Every structure is written in structure tokens, then in C-alpha cells.
Amino acid sequence: GWRPSDPTDPAWYEPGQFAGLVRAYLAAGRGSVSVREFVAEFAGLAGTKVRASVLSACGLTGAPLASLAAGGQLDRAALARLHRAMIDAARRIKPERLGIVGEAALTSGFRAARYKRSTGTADGLPYVAEVAFGLLSPDSPRELTVAVNRTPMPGVPFDFLRDALADALVGHGDPVALAVSVAIPRAGFTYRGKSRLTLPGEVERAVSDAVGFVCAPWTKEVKRLHREHRAG
């Protein structure tokens, strides 16, 4: 699987983040590093020919990284050309390389377990979304576990997940265990304290659809009980 120390895909960086990376290099006294050496640190760009092509495309052949900040200010146009050329030439990292937790691990100890995994690319970012469902003892409250890049998150970190649980008729007091794992190179925070996250729309839909799938038997049973109660 992919590790944080492995080369990254330049497509994972938004323009401002890419500029911030170059600024960090310069602030660390690495301005004498060539743009050629900088480019080689990204996935699929270590080859001699591909680096030469990237540098030629943006007019930076033989240039030091410091040339991107003449006069102490970052040259945003030059950075944009470099970033675009790197994205066009880089090798995309497959979603599976981000790591898969797997059905056995996510459903361990679950009763009537169900599991769903989705992989893909959204907004240039590979992702893996996994959701597992299980039943608890009748008097147990809901247990919800959410992890992003193997890091547990407090509460319900995605607003869309609240809607997905509501649609599946899974409430706080229901004896249901639900585990959600998302692996993605970049997730945005919407509130201070990093308690709310945003994901690309495609990933949100993948997670929501997976919640609906794994909870389908539960949802069907709850609806049946509601009908019986009304007929009562």
C-alpha cells in the first residue's frame, strides 16, 4: 500500500498547496535545488526523459527552484505551468495503493454482517470507501466508527453521513454497529477543531450508497414493523 513517505501525485495538490510546497522548500534553504530534482520527487516523474519533457514544456530546463521566486515573490504563472506539466506527465496512483482495510477486519465481531467497498477517482484524487454493518444485542445503542486514512474521527464527521443514516432508518438508539473507512489523499475541513470534513461529491455518494446497501435488510425490517404498528 501507499505510505505517507512515498512519492505523491502532483494532481493531489491544489494550486495554492503546490505553491505552498515550493515556498516551504525555499524557506528551508533548498532554493539551490534544481527544478529537475524537485520534479523527480513525485510519482512517475523520476525518469530522465519524463523530467526533460516536463522542464521543456514549462521553460525551466536547467533552472534552480529559486528561479520560481525572483525578487522574493513566487512567480504564480511559472508555478502554474510547472504544476500543469507535472500533472500531465505523472503516473496516476491507483486507489488500491491507498490501502484497503477489508471485510474481515471491518466486520470482525459483527452479527448479520454486511460489507461494501467502492474505489475510484474523484476530482483527480483516488479514493477507497468501505462501509460495514452489523447487529448488536437488542438493548445496545448504535455504535458508529468513522476513520479517514486509518485515523479515527470523533462523532459524525461528515454532514452527508447523517442524512445517509436517516435514510437507512438507523437512529442513535438502534442496536446497530456501522464502520466507515475512507482513504483519500486530501480531505477538507469545514469547521474549526477539525470535527467536520468535506469530501468530493463522488466520494460522498459512494459512501452514502454503501450505507444504504449494507443497511438494506435493517431498513426493510424497520419499515415492516412501522407498517404493522400503523395497521395495529
Salt bridges, closest charged atoms under 4 A:
ASP6 OD1 - ARG3 NH2 3.17
ASP6 OD2 - ARG97 NH2 3.60
ASP9 OD2 - ARG92 NE 2.70
GLU14 OE2 - ARG186 NH2 3.64
GLU41 OE2 - ARG30 NH2 3.42
ASP88 OD1 - ARG84 NH2 3.09
ASP159 OD1 - ARG196 NE 3.34
GLU221 OE2 - ARG224 NH2 2.44
GLU228 OE2 - ARG224 NH1 2.36
